Amino acid sequence: MTGIAPRRVSFDRSRTPLRWIPSEPTATHVINVLHLLLPAGERWFVKVFKEGLPLVRDPGLLDDVKGFMGQEATHSVQHAHVLDHLAAEKLDTADFTRHVDFLFERLLGERPPLGAPIADREWLRLRLAVVAAIEQFTAVLGDWVLAADGLDRAGADEVMLDLLRRHGAEKVEHRAVVFDMYQHCGGPGRSRYARRIAGMAVTAPVMLDMWMWGTAYPIRHDPQLAGRIRCSLAEHDRAVRKGLLPAWKELGAAIPRYVRRSYHPSREGSLSRAVEYLRRSPAARAAA
């Protein structure tokens, strides 16, 4: 373990262009979906974990959980600042993020939707299973962005790239915390495993749908594009070949790994690379 804790750094986005990967609007907006989803999503992570804190009996896990909550709260704020920056550049995302807020605050809120007859403890376990599944994908994405030298070759904005890589590094750093929290609080072994699989079965298609919709939205509303291009699989595949985006198969391969009974997220990504980046990133040097 590396001592999971929030890190106080700042990012000056005043010179970050709307399309921060030059001449690559599709790749820019595919990655920008993170900023659309994560402010509400990471606030929700913290709320779910706060509900689960009384169930944690292991002191070491409790420390990790509190560190995770601090990191996620910090990420949520910093991604929200990016949304403010996009709005200042005439790309208002409020119509989209309103639906994201509804998903996390109402459908996945403290009480089951539509008064569904689910016991409070079971509803908490179900939501922890969903968070664990989401964190499987974010760990894969975090490890990818740390190694994505195609973004450097393309001249991606250094501030935005540092923000994404710092957050990606922390996703790799705390990649096992949610899984361990779920295993600790998830009840008997057989039902715990079935619920973990159900969490992934719900999460994977919803994330895919939200990501595709979230990519189409900023491309359609980007004032600099004025409707001249559309989101297409051909453009996405071209960006993948240039190393600007992860391949779908790379993300999809995370699912069969996750559903193995013996799986543990400590096998995902390179912790040493993540910790090294956190130490040497431009934001870390500036803070020092």
C-alpha positions as CSV (number, residue, x, y, z in Angstrom):
1,M,0.0,0.0,0.0
2,T,1.1,3.5,-0.7
3,G,-0.9,5.5,1.9
4,I,-4.0,6.4,0.1
5,A,-4.9,10.1,0.7
6,P,-6.1,13.1,-1.2
7,R,-3.4,15.3,-2.8
8,R,-3.9,19.0,-2.9
9,V,-2.8,20.2,-6.3
10,S,-4.3,22.8,-8.6
11,F,-4.5,23.2,-12.4
12,D,-4.5,26.4,-14.4
13,R,-6.9,25.8,-17.3
14,S,-7.0,29.4,-18.4
15,R,-5.0,28.5,-21.6
16,T,-6.5,25.1,-22.2
17,P,-8.3,25.2,-25.6
18,L,-11.7,23.7,-26.1
19,R,-10.3,21.0,-28.3
20,W,-7.3,20.2,-26.2
21,I,-6.0,17.5,-28.5
22,P,-5.2,19.6,-31.6
23,S,-7.1,18.7,-34.8
24,E,-8.7,15.8,-33.0
25,P,-12.3,16.8,-32.0
26,T,-13.6,13.2,-31.7
27,A,-10.7,12.0,-29.5
28,T,-11.0,15.2,-27.4
29,H,-14.7,14.8,-26.8
30,V,-14.6,11.0,-26.2
31,I,-12.2,11.7,-23.3
32,N,-14.2,14.7,-22.2
33,V,-17.1,12.3,-21.3
34,L,-15.1,11.7,-18.1
35,H,-15.7,15.3,-17.1
36,L,-19.4,14.8,-17.8
37,L,-19.9,11.7,-15.8
38,L,-17.4,11.9,-12.9
39,P,-18.5,15.0,-10.9
40,A,-21.8,13.4,-10.0
41,G,-20.5,9.9,-10.1
42,E,-17.6,10.5,-7.7
43,R,-19.8,12.5,-5.3
44,W,-22.1,9.4,-5.3
45,F,-19.2,7.1,-4.6
46,V,-18.4,9.2,-1.5
47,K,-22.1,9.1,-0.3
48,V,-22.3,5.3,-0.7
49,F,-19.1,4.8,1.1
50,K,-20.2,7.1,3.9
51,E,-23.3,4.9,4.4
52,G,-21.1,1.9,4.5
53,L,-18.5,3.2,7.0
54,P,-20.3,1.8,10.1
55,L,-20.0,-1.7,8.6
56,V,-16.2,-1.6,8.3
57,R,-14.5,-3.5,11.2
58,D,-11.0,-3.7,9.8
59,P,-8.8,-0.7,10.8
60,G,-6.6,-0.9,7.7
61,L,-9.5,-1.1,5.3
62,L,-11.1,1.8,7.2
63,D,-8.1,4.0,6.6
64,D,-8.0,3.0,2.9
65,V,-11.7,3.7,2.5
66,K,-11.4,7.2,4.1
67,G,-8.4,7.9,1.8
68,F,-10.5,6.8,-1.2
69,M,-13.3,9.1,-0.2
70,G,-10.9,12.0,0.0
71,Q,-9.4,11.3,-3.4
72,E,-12.8,10.9,-5.0
73,A,-14.2,14.1,-3.5
74,T,-11.1,16.0,-4.9
75,H,-11.6,14.4,-8.3
76,S,-15.2,15.4,-8.4
77,V,-14.4,19.0,-7.7
78,Q,-11.6,19.1,-10.3
79,H,-13.7,17.5,-13.0
80,A,-16.5,20.0,-12.2
81,H,-14.0,22.8,-12.8
82,V,-13.4,21.5,-16.2
83,L,-17.2,21.7,-16.9
84,D,-17.0,25.3,-15.9
85,H,-14.1,25.8,-18.3
86,L,-16.1,24.2,-21.1
87,A,-19.1,26.4,-20.4
88,A,-16.8,29.5,-20.5
89,E,-15.7,28.2,-24.0
90,K,-19.4,28.2,-25.0
91,L,-19.9,24.5,-24.6
92,D,-22.6,24.2,-22.0
93,T,-23.1,20.6,-20.7
94,A,-25.9,21.2,-18.3
95,D,-28.6,19.5,-20.4
96,F,-26.5,16.3,-20.4
97,T,-25.3,16.4,-16.8
98,R,-28.8,16.9,-15.5
99,H,-29.5,13.3,-16.6
100,V,-26.3,12.1,-15.0
101,D,-27.4,13.7,-11.7
102,F,-30.7,12.0,-12.0
103,L,-29.1,8.6,-12.5
104,F,-26.8,8.9,-9.4
105,E,-29.0,11.0,-7.1
106,R,-32.4,9.5,-7.7
107,L,-32.1,6.1,-9.4
108,L,-29.1,5.1,-7.3
109,G,-29.8,7.3,-4.2
110,E,-30.0,6.4,-0.6
111,R,-33.5,4.8,-1.1
112,P,-34.4,2.3,-3.9
113,P,-36.2,3.9,-6.8
114,L,-40.0,3.8,-7.0
115,G,-40.2,2.4,-3.5
116,A,-38.8,-1.0,-4.5
117,P,-39.1,-3.4,-1.6
118,I,-35.3,-3.9,-1.0
119,A,-33.9,-3.9,2.6
120,D,-31.6,-1.0,3.3
121,R,-28.5,-3.2,3.9
122,E,-29.1,-5.1,0.6
123,W,-29.6,-1.8,-1.3
124,L,-26.3,-0.6,0.1
125,R,-24.6,-3.8,-1.0
126,L,-26.0,-3.6,-4.5
127,R,-24.7,0.0,-4.9
128,L,-21.3,-1.0,-3.6
129,A,-21.3,-3.8,-6.2
130,V,-22.0,-1.1,-8.9
131,V,-19.2,1.1,-7.6
132,A,-16.8,-1.8,-7.6
133,A,-17.7,-2.6,-11.3
134,I,-17.2,1.1,-12.3
135,E,-13.8,1.2,-10.5
136,Q,-12.7,-1.8,-12.6
137,F,-13.1,0.2,-15.7
138,T,-11.6,3.4,-14.3
139,A,-8.5,1.5,-13.2
140,V,-8.1,0.2,-16.7
141,L,-8.6,3.7,-18.1
142,G,-6.2,5.1,-15.5
143,D,-3.5,2.7,-16.5
144,W,-4.1,3.4,-20.2
145,V,-3.8,7.2,-19.9
146,L,-0.5,6.9,-18.0
147,A,1.0,4.9,-20.9
148,A,-0.7,6.8,-23.8
149,D,2.3,8.4,-25.4
150,G,0.1,9.0,-28.5
151,L,-1.4,11.9,-26.6
152,D,2.0,13.5,-26.1
153,R,2.9,13.0,-29.8
154,A,-0.4,14.7,-30.7
155,G,0.5,17.8,-28.7
156,A,-2.3,17.4,-26.1
157,D,-2.7,20.3,-23.7
158,E,-0.2,19.7,-20.9
159,V,-2.6,20.9,-18.1
160,M,-5.5,18.7,-19.2
161,L,-3.2,15.7,-19.7
162,D,-1.6,16.2,-16.3
163,L,-5.1,16.3,-14.7
164,L,-6.2,13.1,-16.4
165,R,-3.0,11.3,-15.6
166,R,-3.0,12.3,-12.0
167,H,-6.5,11.1,-11.6
168,G,-5.7,8.0,-13.6
169,A,-2.7,7.3,-11.3
170,E,-4.9,7.6,-8.2
171,K,-7.4,5.3,-9.8
172,V,-4.7,2.7,-10.2
173,E,-3.4,3.5,-6.7
174,H,-6.8,2.8,-5.0
175,R,-8.0,0.2,-7.6
176,A,-8.7,-2.4,-4.9
177,V,-10.3,-0.3,-2.2
178,V,-13.9,-0.5,-3.5
179,F,-13.6,-4.2,-4.2
180,D,-12.2,-4.9,-0.7
181,M,-15.0,-2.8,0.8
182,Y,-17.6,-4.7,-1.1
183,Q,-16.1,-8.1,-0.1
184,H,-16.0,-6.9,3.5
185,C,-19.6,-5.7,3.6
186,G,-21.2,-8.0,0.9
187,G,-22.6,-10.7,3.1
188,P,-22.3,-14.5,2.6
189,G,-19.9,-15.8,-0.1
190,R,-22.4,-17.2,-2.6
191,S,-24.7,-14.2,-2.6
192,R,-21.8,-11.8,-2.5
193,Y,-20.3,-13.3,-5.7
194,A,-23.7,-13.3,-7.5
195,R,-24.3,-9.7,-6.5
196,R,-20.8,-8.7,-7.8
197,I,-21.7,-10.3,-11.2
198,A,-25.0,-8.5,-11.2
199,G,-23.3,-5.2,-10.5
200,M,-21.1,-5.7,-13.6
201,A,-24.0,-6.9,-15.7
202,V,-25.8,-3.6,-14.9
203,T,-22.8,-1.3,-15.0
204,A,-21.1,-2.4,-18.3
205,P,-24.1,-1.6,-20.7
206,V,-25.1,1.5,-18.9
207,M,-21.5,2.9,-19.0
208,L,-21.3,2.1,-22.7
209,D,-24.6,3.8,-23.4
210,M,-23.7,6.9,-21.3
211,W,-20.3,7.1,-23.0
212,M,-21.7,7.0,-26.5
213,W,-24.4,9.5,-25.7
214,G,-21.8,11.6,-23.8
215,T,-19.5,11.7,-26.8
216,A,-22.3,12.7,-29.3
217,Y,-23.5,15.5,-27.0
218,P,-20.3,17.7,-27.0
219,I,-19.6,17.0,-30.6
220,R,-23.1,18.2,-31.5
221,H,-22.8,21.3,-29.3
222,D,-19.2,22.3,-29.9
223,P,-19.4,25.9,-31.2
224,Q,-16.2,25.5,-33.1
225,L,-17.5,22.5,-35.1
226,A,-21.0,24.0,-35.9
227,G,-22.3,20.6,-36.8
228,R,-19.6,19.9,-39.4
229,I,-18.8,16.4,-38.1
230,R,-20.6,13.6,-36.5
231,C,-19.4,11.0,-34.0
232,S,-18.6,7.9,-36.0
233,L,-17.0,4.5,-35.3
234,A,-14.6,5.2,-38.2
235,E,-13.3,8.3,-36.5
236,H,-13.1,6.6,-33.2
237,D,-11.1,3.7,-34.7
238,R,-8.8,6.1,-36.4
239,A,-8.1,7.8,-33.0
240,V,-7.5,4.4,-31.4
241,R,-4.9,3.5,-34.1
242,K,-3.1,6.8,-33.4
243,G,-2.9,6.0,-29.7
244,L,-5.3,8.7,-28.7
245,L,-8.1,6.5,-27.3
246,P,-8.2,3.0,-25.7
247,A,-9.5,0.2,-27.8
248,W,-13.0,-1.1,-27.0
249,K,-11.5,-4.6,-26.7
250,E,-9.1,-3.4,-24.0
251,L,-12.0,-2.2,-21.9
252,G,-14.1,-5.2,-22.8
253,A,-11.4,-7.6,-21.7
254,A,-11.7,-6.2,-18.2
255,I,-15.1,-7.9,-17.8
256,P,-14.1,-11.6,-18.0
257,R,-11.2,-10.8,-15.6
258,Y,-13.6,-9.3,-13.1
259,V,-16.1,-12.1,-13.1
260,R,-13.6,-14.8,-12.1
261,R,-14.2,-16.0,-8.6
262,S,-10.5,-15.6,-7.8
263,Y,-10.2,-12.1,-9.1
264,H,-8.7,-9.2,-7.2
265,P,-8.1,-5.7,-8.7
266,S,-4.6,-5.5,-7.3
267,R,-3.6,-7.3,-10.5
268,E,-4.8,-4.3,-12.6
269,G,-2.4,-1.8,-14.0
270,S,1.1,-0.8,-12.8
271,L,1.1,0.6,-9.3
272,S,4.8,1.5,-9.6
273,R,4.1,3.6,-12.7
274,A,1.2,5.3,-11.0
275,V,3.1,6.2,-7.9
276,E,6.0,7.5,-10.0
277,Y,3.7,9.7,-12.0
278,L,2.1,11.1,-8.9
279,R,5.6,12.1,-7.6
280,R,6.9,13.7,-10.8
281,S,3.8,15.2,-12.4
282,P,3.8,18.9,-13.3
283,A,1.1,19.7,-10.7
284,A,3.1,17.8,-8.0
285,R,6.3,19.8,-8.9
286,A,4.4,23.1,-8.8
287,A,2.9,22.2,-5.4
288,A,6.3,21.4,-4.1
